[in-house]
């Protein structure tokens, strides 16, 4: 938060402000919002074959919103946030009868009734002053109809992806001290977080709470803005660019902060694609807090000044950049669309690229943005050999579209060459999922965000915004101190997918309402499969573990409307396969040993 388009309203409460006031010199208002994913209708949800004796082949009813906070293309296509599995053949439907090959969404063999995939909710970010949060797009809250059976799902232990470095939350801009024992231990009732993000004020001082050393949590940090005198607009708020004459002094101040606070990694900027704009634009942008924008070209040049200073520290500090508020701004000049404010569906677009979409596009984008005067930070950084070599962690937020973007084919041969961190996301005012909900539907939505970041964006680190916020979905706790369901579904990943685990491919899932990801501990052979069932009905799916030594059994740990990461009875693995029985609207972590 502390970032983005739609400023969060930082309430005057000292609990959530940097200083004493909501937007004064002492307290930057929380982060922003922005426009989010326009709801695009996905194709018909997965195709099934003839239903054989089971009648209709896994009637799916409406398939809930697909994870791409926007468009979903062919049914079952992996790569879009929320959908996984391979597009195409759906395996056998029901108990018998082969499934026809599904081509474009909706084309199938003789299929059991398959409802159309519901339109995705608009994603976004927002914020209440004093809470600086981001928007939460309804990235698929689950459809109706029967879940059906998934077949042919395979965890391939030999097909490795990114190494997981951890999950966490932000204490930036907040004076609230987390319950470290509950959130930062993985044993007992602990949720297993391992990363904390704090903020650097324009003065060079710390904003946020550092974890006790005993928890061994990685600390990362980002600066929100340079001092007013160092900016083109003469203010700490409402955007403005860093003066080129201040690159050296500001980079030095950042490096000094990183050294003094012993951070693991330091950001070049917080949301360089967002200028707080409450006074000038209004909803969905409604507050003014500390922000500073960079064009892609400016980010390239600043990274070349800051990177060497961080790497020269003892010990060296990793550089995180560019950390835009929208993942789409890593690889495109298009800004997200889809806020819930009538007549104002689009992101604030401070760099005036003028094109809006929830998938990367050049349609309608100003030509000057293609020359480095817009967003598209990842492409421009990658084009500059020196800048690219200085970046240790490619950082981003997940607001507005509420989904990740895959590594593009035109960067480093289409293979991810940088560690990726998603460092901030939440649900906030003026965007879907803005209310202070603690229900399982919201928990499932947040699990979808994580799934998208890990599977589509290949993120190694994922952080939620605040520990406790001022009344909306910006915190993992409600104001009352009650843990939300999203806290537990985050724990479904963090508690079991530990730092050092490696994500592996999982294929064959044709159920758009079922999100599956798999990870392995290469040291002891533990396999973890996280299953997010978005549907309003149960689903049973056989999962085969191949490409290595199959474990003996898998223990489910379920978060549902009535359970919080509750361990169930171990399921035997027979012939390399176990059966995952998933209740409606749940997140289940299978720990297989």
PEUR-V736433 format. One record per residue. N is the residue number from 0. RES is the residue in three letters. PSI is psi in degrees with one decimal (NA if undefined). Layout:
N:RES:PSI / N:RES:PSI
This chain:
0:UNK:-120.9 / 1:UNK:27.0 / 2:UNK:-157.2 / 3:UNK:179.7 / 4:UNK:-60.9 / 5:UNK:107.0 / 6:UNK:143.4 / 7:UNK:152.1 / 8:UNK:114.6 / 9:UNK:106.7 / 10:UNK:157.4 / 11:UNK:-13.5 / 12:UNK:131.2 / 13:UNK:-14.5 / 14:UNK:-30.8 / 15:UNK:-0.7 / 16:UNK:159.1 / 17:UNK:-49.4 / 18:UNK:-134.6 / 19:UNK:-16.9 / 20:UNK:164.2 / 21:UNK:-44.2 / 22:UNK:7.5 / 23:UNK:-171.1 / 24:UNK:-28.1 / 25:UNK:-23.3 / 26:UNK:112.6 / 27:UNK:142.6 / 28:UNK:153.1 / 29:UNK:-172.3 / 30:UNK:-171.6 / 31:UNK:-161.0 / 32:UNK:-129.8 / 33:UNK:175.8 / 34:UNK:154.8 / 35:UNK:-173.9 / 36:UNK:119.7 / 37:UNK:141.6 / 38:UNK:115.1 / 39:UNK:144.7 / 40:UNK:126.7 / 41:UNK:167.5 / 42:UNK:179.2 / 43:UNK:140.1 / 44:UNK:124.8 / 45:UNK:140.2 / 46:UNK:150.2 / 47:UNK:164.5 / 48:UNK:-166.7 / 49:UNK:143.0 / 50:UNK:-2.3 / 51:UNK:-142.2 / 52:UNK:-11.4 / 53:UNK:9.0 / 54:UNK:-141.0 / 55:UNK:143.9 / 56:UNK:92.7 / 57:UNK:65.4 / 58:UNK:129.2 / 59:UNK:-8.5 / 60:UNK:-153.9 / 61:UNK:139.9 / 62:UNK:22.5 / 63:UNK:176.9 / 64:UNK:136.3 / 65:UNK:152.9 / 66:UNK:-10.4 / 67:UNK:37.9 / 68:UNK:51.4 / 69:UNK:-115.6 / 70:UNK:148.8 / 71:UNK:12.6 / 72:UNK:-140.3 / 73:UNK:148.9 / 74:UNK:138.0 / 75:UNK:7.3 / 76:UNK:125.9 / 77:UNK:161.9 / 78:UNK:-31.4 / 79:UNK:144.9 / 80:UNK:126.5 / 81:UNK:-34.4 / 82:UNK:143.7 / 83:UNK:-178.8 / 84:UNK:174.8 / 85:UNK:144.9 / 86:UNK:150.9 / 87:UNK:-132.9 / 88:UNK:132.5 / 89:UNK:11.8 / 90:UNK:-163.0 / 91:UNK:139.9 / 92:UNK:143.0 / 93:UNK:-142.5 / 94:UNK:-13.5 / 95:UNK:176.2 / 96:UNK:132.5 / 97:UNK:148.1 / 98:UNK:139.9 / 99:UNK:157.8 / 100:UNK:127.8 / 101:UNK:119.6 / 102:UNK:-117.2 / 103:UNK:157.2 / 104:UNK:130.4 / 105:UNK:-22.2 / 106:UNK:131.1 / 107:UNK:176.4 / 108:UNK:-166.5 / 109:UNK:112.7 / 110:UNK:156.4 / 111:UNK:163.5 / 112:UNK:129.2 / 113:UNK:112.0 / 114:UNK:160.7 / 115:UNK:148.5 / 116:UNK:131.9 / 117:UNK:157.0 / 118:UNK:145.4 / 119:UNK:148.3 / 120:UNK:156.7 / 121:UNK:136.9 / 122:UNK:165.8 / 123:UNK:-173.0 / 124:UNK:161.8 / 125:UNK:-149.5 / 126:UNK:152.2 / 127:UNK:141.2 / 128:UNK:135.1 / 129:UNK:-19.7 / 130:UNK:-8.8 / 131:UNK:66.0 / 132:UNK:-173.5 / 133:UNK:177.8 / 134:UNK:157.9 / 135:UNK:109.5 / 136:UNK:146.5 / 137:UNK:85.1 / 138:UNK:52.9 / 139:UNK:89.3 / 140:UNK:-0.1 / 141:UNK:143.8 / 142:UNK:-169.0 / 143:UNK:173.7 / 144:UNK:176.7 / 145:UNK:150.4 / 146:UNK:-28.7 / 147:UNK:-170.3 / 148:UNK:139.1 / 149:UNK:139.6 / 150:UNK:158.3 / 151:UNK:21.4 / 152:UNK:129.2 / 153:UNK:130.2 / 154:UNK:118.8 / 155:UNK:98.6 / 156:UNK:-19.6 / 157:UNK:-11.9 / 158:UNK:85.5 / 159:UNK:148.6 / 160:UNK:-129.6 / 161:UNK:155.8 / 162:UNK:131.5 / 163:UNK:132.0 / 164:UNK:-15.4 / 165:UNK:176.4 / 166:UNK:156.1 / 167:UNK:-164.1 / 168:UNK:171.3 / 169:UNK:138.0 / 170:UNK:2.2 / 171:UNK:138.6 / 172:UNK:9.4 / 173:UNK:143.7 / 174:UNK:3.4 / 175:UNK:131.7 / 176:UNK:122.0 / 177:UNK:159.0 / 178:UNK:85.8 / 179:UNK:-40.3 / 180:UNK:-42.2 / 181:UNK:-41.7 / 182:UNK:-26.5 / 183:UNK:24.0 / 184:UNK:150.4 / 185:UNK:-3.3 / 186:UNK:162.7 / 187:UNK:-127.5 / 188:UNK:7.7 / 189:UNK:149.5 / 190:UNK:-12.1 / 191:UNK:16.5 / 192:UNK:156.7 / 193:UNK:4.8 / 194:UNK:139.3 / 195:UNK:135.3 / 196:UNK:128.8 / 197:UNK:176.0 / 198:UNK:154.1 / 199:UNK:126.4 / 200:UNK:167.3 / 201:UNK:-22.8 / 202:UNK:-12.1 / 203:UNK:2.7 / 204:UNK:162.3 / 205:UNK:137.8 / 206:UNK:116.9 / 207:UNK:177.1 / 208:UNK:127.1 / 209:UNK:144.4 / 210:UNK:150.1 / 211:UNK:142.8 / 212:UNK:-27.1 / 213:UNK:-18.2 / 214:UNK:-6.6 / 215:UNK:34.2 / 216:UNK:141.8 / 217:UNK:135.4 / 218:UNK:125.7 / 219:UNK:160.3 / 220:UNK:160.9 / 221:UNK:147.7 / 222:UNK:140.5 / 223:UNK:-39.9 / 224:UNK:154.5 / 225:UNK:166.9 / 226:UNK:154.9 / 227:UNK:-39.3 / 228:UNK:-18.6 / 229:UNK:5.8 / 230:UNK:154.2 / 231:UNK:-23.0 / 232:UNK:-1.0 / 233:UNK:18.5 / 234:UNK:157.3 / 235:UNK:-20.9 / 236:UNK:175.6 / 237:UNK:39.6 / 238:UNK:-131.1 / 239:UNK:146.7 / 240:UNK:154.7 / 241:UNK:127.8 / 242:UNK:138.6 / 243:UNK:-29.0 / 244:UNK:-11.3 / 245:UNK:3.2 / 246:UNK:-47.3 / 247:UNK:-49.5 / 248:UNK:-38.3 / 249:UNK:-40.0 / 250:UNK:-38.6 / 251:UNK:-41.5 / 252:UNK:-39.1 / 253:UNK:-44.8 / 254:UNK:-38.6 / 255:UNK:-39.7 / 256:UNK:-46.2 / 257:UNK:-41.1 / 258:UNK:-45.6 / 259:UNK:-33.6 / 260:UNK:6.4 / 261:UNK:47.9 / 262:UNK:154.1 / 263:UNK:-41.1 / 264:UNK:147.9 / 265:UNK:134.9 / 266:UNK:153.4 / 267:UNK:-29.4 / 268:UNK:154.1 / 269:UNK:118.1 / 270:UNK:69.1 / 271:UNK:-5.5 / 272:UNK:12.5 / 273:UNK:133.6 / 274:UNK:122.2 / 275:UNK:140.0 / 276:UNK:32.5 / 277:UNK:-40.5 / 278:UNK:-31.4 / 279:UNK:-26.8 / 280:UNK:-45.0 / 281:UNK:-168.7 / 282:UNK:140.6 / 283:UNK:4.7 / 284:UNK:119.3 / 285:UNK:13.8 / 286:UNK:162.0 / 287:UNK:121.9 / 288:UNK:179.2 / 289:UNK:118.3 / 290:UNK:156.6 / 291:UNK:130.2 / 292:UNK:153.5 / 293:UNK:137.6 / 294:UNK:170.4 / 295:UNK:-43.0 / 296:UNK:-39.7 / 297:UNK:-39.6 / 298:UNK:-41.8 / 299:UNK:-47.7 / 300:UNK:-37.7 / 301:UNK:-37.9 / 302:UNK:-36.3 / 303:UNK:-18.6 / 304:UNK:-44.0 / 305:UNK:-42.9 / 306:UNK:-51.3 / 307:UNK:-33.0 / 308:UNK:-41.6 / 309:UNK:-40.4 / 310:UNK:-20.3 / 311:UNK:-9.0 / 312:UNK:161.2 / 313:UNK:106.2 / 314:UNK:161.7 / 315:UNK:146.8 / 316:UNK:135.3 / 317:UNK:148.0 / 318:UNK:126.2 / 319:UNK:130.6 / 320:UNK:153.3 / 321:UNK:-11.0 / 322:UNK:51.8 / 323:UNK:160.4 / 324:UNK:-29.5 / 325:UNK:130.1 / 326:UNK:-34.0 / 327:UNK:-25.1 / 328:UNK:-7.4 / 329:UNK:-37.5 / 330:UNK:15.9 / 331:UNK:158.1 / 332:UNK:-5.3 / 333:UNK:141.6 / 334:UNK:153.8 / 335:UNK:160.1 / 336:UNK:150.9 / 337:UNK:24.9 / 338:UNK:163.8 / 339:UNK:3.1 / 340:UNK:115.6 / 341:UNK:131.3 / 342:UNK:-8.3 / 343:UNK:69.5 / 344:UNK:-13.6 / 345:UNK:158.5 / 346:UNK:161.6 / 347:UNK:-24.7 / 348:UNK:62.0 / 349:UNK:-23.6 / 350:UNK:4.4 / 351:UNK:45.6 / 352:UNK:-26.4 / 353:UNK:15.7 / 354:UNK:139.9 / 355:UNK:129.2 / 356:UNK:160.1 / 357:UNK:8.6 / 358:UNK:150.3 / 359:UNK:133.6 / 360:UNK:160.8 / 361:UNK:-3.5 / 362:UNK:120.9 / 363:UNK:-1.2 / 364:UNK:138.4 / 365:UNK:137.9 / 366:UNK:-30.7 / 367:UNK:-28.0 / 368:UNK:-32.1 / 369:UNK:-11.8 / 370:UNK:9.9 / 371:UNK:3.9 / 372:UNK:13.1 / 373:UNK:-140.7 / 374:UNK:-118.5 / 375:UNK:41.7 / 376:UNK:-42.5 / 377:UNK:-44.3 / 378:UNK:-43.9 / 379:UNK:-35.2 / 380:UNK:-42.0 / 381:UNK:-28.2 / 382:UNK:-22.4 / 383:UNK:107.7 / 384:UNK:-40.2 / 385:UNK:-48.8 / 386:UNK:-45.3 / 387:UNK:-38.7 / 388:UNK:-20.1 / 389:UNK:-18.4 / 390:UNK:123.2 / 391:UNK:-37.1 / 392:UNK:122.8 / 393:UNK:106.0 / 394:UNK:150.6 / 395:UNK:163.5 / 396:UNK:175.7 / 397:UNK:27.1 / 398:UNK:167.9 / 399:UNK:-73.1 / 400:UNK:-21.5 / 401:UNK:34.8 / 402:UNK:161.0 / 403:UNK:161.0 / 404:UNK:138.6 / 405:UNK:154.7 / 406:UNK:129.2 / 407:UNK:151.5 / 408:UNK:-21.7 / 409:UNK:15.0 / 410:UNK:119.1 / 411:UNK:43.9 / 412:UNK:18.2 / 413:UNK:5.7 / 414:UNK:130.0 / 415:UNK:126.2 / 416:UNK:2.2 / 417:UNK:147.4 / 418:UNK:135.5 / 419:UNK:133.1 / 420:UNK:133.8 / 421:UNK:113.5 / 422:UNK:-1.9 / 423:UNK:132.6 / 424:UNK:153.6 / 425:UNK:-176.7 / 426:UNK:139.9 / 427:UNK:179.7 / 428:UNK:141.6 / 429:UNK:7.4 / 430:UNK:158.1 / 431:UNK:148.5 / 432:UNK:31.8 / 433:UNK:-23.7 / 434:UNK:164.2 / 435:UNK:55.5 / 436:UNK:148.2 / 437:UNK:23.1 / 438:UNK:168.6 / 439:UNK:-28.8 / 440:UNK:-42.8 / 441:UNK:-36.8 / 442:UNK:-39.1 / 443:UNK:-40.0 / 444:UNK:-46.1 / 445:UNK:-36.7 / 446:UNK:-34.9 / 447:UNK:-39.2 / 448:UNK:-44.1 / 449:UNK:-45.8 / 450:UNK:-46.3 / 451:UNK:-45.6 / 452:UNK:-42.1 / 453:UNK:-44.3 / 454:UNK:-44.3 / 455:UNK:-49.0 / 456:UNK:-7.5 / 457:UNK:40.7 / 458:UNK:142.3 / 459:UNK:-23.7 / 460:UNK:144.3 / 461:UNK:126.0 / 462:UNK:136.8 / 463:UNK:169.5 / 464:UNK:-103.0 / 465:UNK:159.3 / 466:UNK:-54.5 / 467:UNK:128.1 / 468:UNK:-174.9 / 469:UNK:43.1 / 470:UNK:2.4 / 471:UNK:-160.9 / 472:UNK:23.2 / 473:UNK:-10.1 / 474:UNK:156.9 / 475:UNK:-13.1 / 476:UNK:150.0 / 477:UNK:169.1 / 478:UNK:-28.8 / 479:UNK:-10.7 / 480:UNK:0.4 / 481:UNK:133.7 / 482:UNK:136.3 / 483:UNK:164.6 / 484:UNK:-30.7 / 485:UNK:-30.3 / 486:UNK:-41.8 / 487:UNK:-38.4 / 488:UNK:-30.9 / 489:UNK:-40.4 / 490:UNK:-27.9 / 491:UNK:-28.9 / 492:UNK:-55.6 / 493:UNK:-37.6 / 494:UNK:-33.2 / 495:UNK:-30.0 / 496:UNK:89.2 / 497:UNK:157.9 / 498:UNK:131.6 / 499:UNK:-18.0 / 500:UNK:155.9 / 501:UNK:131.0 / 502:UNK:140.4 / 503:UNK:160.0 / 504:UNK:144.3 / 505:UNK:124.1 / 506:UNK:166.0 / 507:UNK:2.2 / 508:UNK:119.3 / 509:UNK:6.8 / 510:UNK:109.9 / 511:UNK:-18.6 / 512:UNK:-1.7 / 513:UNK:118.0 / 514:UNK:123.5 / 515:UNK:135.8 / 516:UNK:153.7 / 517:UNK:149.5 / 518:UNK:156.1 / 519:UNK:145.8 / 520:UNK:107.7 / 521:UNK:-11.0 / 522:UNK:-49.1 / 523:UNK:0.2 / 524:UNK:2.1 / 525:UNK:138.0 / 526:UNK:132.7 / 527:UNK:128.5 / 528:UNK:121.7 / 529:UNK:124.7 / 530:UNK:123.0 / 531:UNK:111.5 / 532:UNK:103.3 / 533:UNK:-19.6 / 534:UNK:158.4 / 535:UNK:19.3 / 536:UNK:159.6 / 537:UNK:158.4 / 538:UNK:145.5 / 539:UNK:129.6 / 540:UNK:127.8 / 541:UNK:134.4 / 542:UNK:123.8 / 543:UNK:134.0 / 544:UNK:113.1 / 545:UNK:173.0 / 546:UNK:13.9 / 547:UNK:-166.1 / 548:UNK:121.1 / 549:UNK:139.5 / 550:UNK:170.7 / 551:UNK:-34.0 / 552:UNK:164.4 / 553:UNK:125.4 / 554:UNK:121.5 / 555:UNK:141.6 / 556:UNK:110.8 / 557:UNK:133.9 / 558:UNK:123.7 / 559:UNK:-168.7 / 560:UNK:-24.1 / 561:UNK:-4.1 / 562:UNK:149.3 / 563:UNK:96.9 / 564:UNK:48.5 / 565:UNK:126.7 / 566:UNK:134.6 / 567:UNK:-168.2 / 568:UNK:135.4 / 569:UNK:139.7 / 570:UNK:128.2 / 571:UNK:145.7 / 572:UNK:113.7 / 573:UNK:122.5 / 574:UNK:30.5 / 575:UNK:2.5 / 576:UNK:139.4 / 577:UNK:158.8 / 578:UNK:121.1 / 579:UNK:115.3 / 580:UNK:115.1 / 581:UNK:118.2 / 582:UNK:163.7 / 583:UNK:143.5 / 584:UNK:65.7 / 585:UNK:162.1 / 586:UNK:125.3 / 587:UNK:130.5 / 588:UNK:115.4 / 589:UNK:119.7 / 590:UNK:113.7 / 591:UNK:124.6 / 592:UNK:NA
